[in-house]
Amino acid sequence: MSKNKLVVACFMALGLLIGVPAQAQTLDRITKSGTLKIAFDPSVPPWSYKDKNMQYAGYEYLVAEKFANDLGVKLEIVETNGANRIPLLITNKVDLVVAALTINDERKKVIDFSLPYGGTETAVSGPVDAKVSSPADLVGKRIAVARGTVMDNQLTAVAPAGVEIVRFEDESTAMTAVISRQFEYIAQAASQNRTIMGKDPSIKIEPKVILGTGMHGIGMRKGDQQLKARVDAWVKANMKDGTLEKLFEQAHGMPMPKRVVETATAP
């Protein structure tokens, strides 16, 4: 059994022990306490990070902040990383996860997702002049990736023998490995190439092997139907009126993927 499948199995069992009814009152508890606890990964610019003043920033922070404000409660950030996002949620350390969490079938076995509030194309990116266009062309290459992310799973699934996958604890560390010239190739959201090139303009990278197009959803515990309904209604309303598209473009410098908008606003 793979590590990711083992994690899923463990948390499915834990979810059964916790029980669905105990999760049904999360929205009431948030409202009464006046605090919304959100898991946030500050290592994934432009999605989520700390700015030069060490203040939280990025698209996902803007989303979390607006949702808390619209709910009329205080936002409490609980820092996390790619591997620890779901465990924090399942063990009741947070109420929601807004941390570049791509919606997929494996994760749906463990948690529920909101309608998509964002999305991105994932790819193995490398030097612009490199003649790489397929997984086979990656043989002999070392590729940096954040452990436990969708990109990790996607790359592992398509990489042929001879590709060296080097896993880092978070996306910020993986990007630093490229910025410091330790690696030429990285598996990440294509929108993050901009962050790397912004740190060192002499580095010119582009998507070489497309891994997939993912949609990000706000993660919540199974059985939290009241909270899910509230979050879904908020996402749909803010996508329909263009608010989320504006926030996305403000943070990413590029438009929200059309498929995300269409999915979030569908009848």
C-alpha positions in Angstrom: 0.0 0.0 0.0 1.4 3.4 -0.9 2.0 6.1 1.7 -0.8 8.3 0.4 -3.3 5.4 0.3 -2.3 4.4 3.8 -2.9 7.9 5.1 -6.3 7.9 3.4 -7.2 4.6 5.1 -6.1 5.8 8.5 -8.1 8.9 8.3 -11.2 7.1 7.0 -11.0 5.0 10.1 -10.5 8.0 12.4 -13.4 9.7 10.7 -15.6 6.8 11.7 -14.4 7.0 15.3 -15.1 10.7 15.5 -18.5 10.3 14.0 -20.5 12.5 11.7 -23.0 13.9 14.2 -20.2 15.6 16.1 -19.3 17.6 13.0 -22.7 18.8 12.2 -22.5 21.8 14.6 -19.3 23.3 13.4 -20.9 26.4 11.9 -22.9 27.0 15.1 -19.7 26.7 17.1 -17.8 29.2 14.8 -20.6 31.7 15.1 -20.9 31.4 18.9 -17.1 31.6 19.4 -16.7 34.4 17.0 -13.5 32.7 15.5 -12.9 30.8 12.3 -9.8 28.6 12.4 -8.3 28.0 8.9 -5.4 25.9 7.9 -3.1 28.0 5.7 0.2 27.1 4.1 2.5 30.2 4.0 5.0 28.5 1.7 3.1 28.6 -1.6 3.3 32.0 -3.3 1.3 33.5 -5.0 -1.4 31.4 -3.4 -0.3 31.8 0.2 2.8 33.3 1.8 4.2 36.0 4.1 5.1 39.3 2.5 8.2 41.4 3.3 6.6 42.7 6.5 5.9 39.1 7.5 2.1 39.6 7.1 0.0 36.9 5.5 -0.7 37.5 1.8 -1.7 35.7 -1.4 -5.0 34.7 -3.1 -5.9 32.1 -0.4 -5.4 34.6 2.4 -7.6 37.1 0.6 -10.3 34.4 0.2 -10.0 33.3 3.9 -10.1 36.9 5.1 -13.1 37.8 3.0 -15.1 34.7 4.1 -14.4 35.3 7.8 -15.4 39.0 7.4 -18.6 38.1 5.5 -19.4 35.5 8.2 -18.8 38.2 10.9 -16.1 36.4 12.8 -12.4 36.7 13.5 -10.0 34.8 11.3 -7.4 32.6 13.1 -4.6 31.2 10.9 -3.2 27.8 11.7 0.0 27.3 9.7 0.4 24.0 7.9 2.1 22.3 4.9 1.2 20.0 2.1 1.4 16.8 4.2 -0.3 18.1 7.3 -3.4 19.9 5.9 -5.9 17.1 6.1 -4.6 15.7 9.5 -5.2 19.2 11.1 -8.8 19.1 9.8 -9.6 15.5 10.7 -8.3 16.0 14.3 -10.4 19.1 14.8 -7.5 21.5 15.0 -9.1 23.7 12.3 -12.5 24.3 10.9 -11.6 24.6 7.3 -8.6 24.2 5.0 -7.7 26.9 2.5 -4.3 25.7 1.5 -4.0 24.9 -2.2 -6.0 21.7 -1.7 -6.8 20.2 -5.1 -10.1 18.3 -5.3 -9.5 14.7 -6.2 -11.3 11.3 -5.6 -8.8 10.0 -3.1 -9.2 13.0 -0.8 -13.0 12.9 -1.2 -12.9 9.6 0.7 -11.6 11.4 3.7 -13.0 15.0 3.6 -15.6 17.1 1.8 -14.8 20.0 -0.6 -16.6 23.2 -1.4 -17.2 24.3 -4.9 -13.9 25.3 -6.5 -12.7 28.8 -5.6 -9.5 28.6 -7.7 -7.4 26.3 -9.8 -4.3 25.9 -11.8 -2.4 23.9 -14.4 0.3 21.7 -12.9 3.4 20.8 -14.8 7.1 19.8 -14.7 8.7 23.1 -15.5 12.3 23.6 -16.7 14.7 25.7 -18.7 13.1 27.4 -21.7 15.7 26.1 -24.1 15.5 22.5 -22.8 14.2 20.0 -25.4 11.7 18.3 -23.0 8.1 17.7 -24.0 7.2 14.3 -22.6 7.8 12.2 -19.5 10.3 10.1 -21.4 12.4 13.2 -21.9 12.8 13.6 -18.2 14.9 10.4 -17.8 18.2 11.4 -16.3 16.7 14.6 -14.8 16.4 15.5 -11.1 13.0 17.0 -10.3 12.1 18.9 -7.2 8.6 18.6 -5.8 6.8 19.2 -2.5 6.0 16.0 -0.6 2.4 14.9 -0.4 1.1 17.3 -3.0 -1.0 16.6 -6.0 2.1 17.3 -8.2 4.0 14.6 -6.2 1.3 12.1 -7.0 0.9 13.1 -10.6 4.7 13.1 -11.2 5.1 9.7 -9.5 2.4 8.3 -11.7 4.0 9.3 -15.0 7.7 9.3 -14.3 9.5 6.5 -16.1 12.5 4.7 -14.6 15.6 6.9 -14.6 13.8 10.0 -13.3 15.0 11.2 -9.9 12.2 12.7 -7.9 13.5 14.7 -4.9 10.8 15.5 -2.4 10.9 18.6 -0.2 8.8 19.3 2.9 6.9 22.2 1.3 6.6 24.1 -1.9 8.6 27.1 -0.8 11.6 24.9 -0.1 11.2 23.2 -3.5 11.2 26.5 -5.2 14.2 27.7 -3.2 16.1 24.6 -4.6 15.5 25.9 -8.1 16.3 29.6 -7.2 19.6 28.5 -5.7 20.4 26.5 -8.8 20.4 23.1 -7.1 17.7 22.0 -9.5 16.7 22.9 -13.0 13.3 21.1 -13.0 10.4 21.4 -10.6 6.9 19.9 -10.5 4.5 22.6 -9.3 1.6 24.9 -10.4 2.6 26.6 -13.6 1.5 29.9 -12.1 4.3 29.6 -9.5 7.0 29.8 -12.2 6.4 33.5 -12.0 7.5 33.5 -8.4 10.8 31.8 -9.1 11.6 34.1 -12.0 10.7 37.1 -9.9 13.2 36.0 -7.3 15.9 35.6 -9.9 15.2 37.2 -13.3 18.1 35.3 -14.9 16.2 32.1 -14.4 13.9 31.4 -17.4 11.6 28.4 -16.9 8.4 27.3 -18.6 6.0 24.3 -18.4 7.6 21.3 -20.2 5.4 18.3 -19.2 1.8 19.1 -18.3 0.7 16.9 -15.4 -2.9 18.1 -15.1 -5.4 20.8 -14.5 -6.7 20.9 -10.9 -9.4 22.8 -9.1 -8.9 24.0 -5.5 -11.7 23.5 -3.0 -12.1 24.6 0.6 -11.7 21.4 2.7 -14.0 20.5 5.5 -14.9 17.5 7.6 -17.3 14.8 6.4 -20.8 15.5 7.7 -20.4 19.2 8.1 -23.4 19.8 5.8 -24.5 23.1 7.4 -21.0 24.5 7.0 -20.6 23.1 3.5 -23.9 24.7 2.3 -22.8 28.1 3.7 -19.3 27.9 2.1 -20.7 26.7 -1.3 -23.3 29.5 -1.3 -20.5 32.0 -0.6 -18.2 30.7 -3.3 -20.9 30.7 -5.9 -22.1 34.2 -5.1 -18.6 35.6 -5.0 -17.7 33.8 -8.3 -20.8 35.0 -10.0 -20.3 38.7 -9.1 -16.6 38.6 -10.1 -15.1 39.1 -6.7 -13.1 35.9 -6.6 -11.9 36.4 -10.2 -10.6 39.9 -9.2 -8.8 38.6 -6.1 -7.3 35.8 -8.2 -6.0 38.1 -10.8 -4.7 40.5 -8.1 -2.6 37.8 -6.6 -1.6 35.8 -9.7 -1.3 38.4 -12.3 -3.4 36.2 -14.6 -7.1 35.3 -15.1 -8.9 32.7 -13.2 -9.1 29.4 -15.3 -12.4 29.4 -17.1 -13.2 25.8 -16.1 -13.1 26.9 -12.4 -15.6 29.8 -13.0 -17.9 27.5 -15.0 -17.9 24.8 -12.4 -18.4 27.1 -9.4 -21.3 28.9 -11.1 -23.1 26.0 -12.7 -26.8 25.7 -11.8 
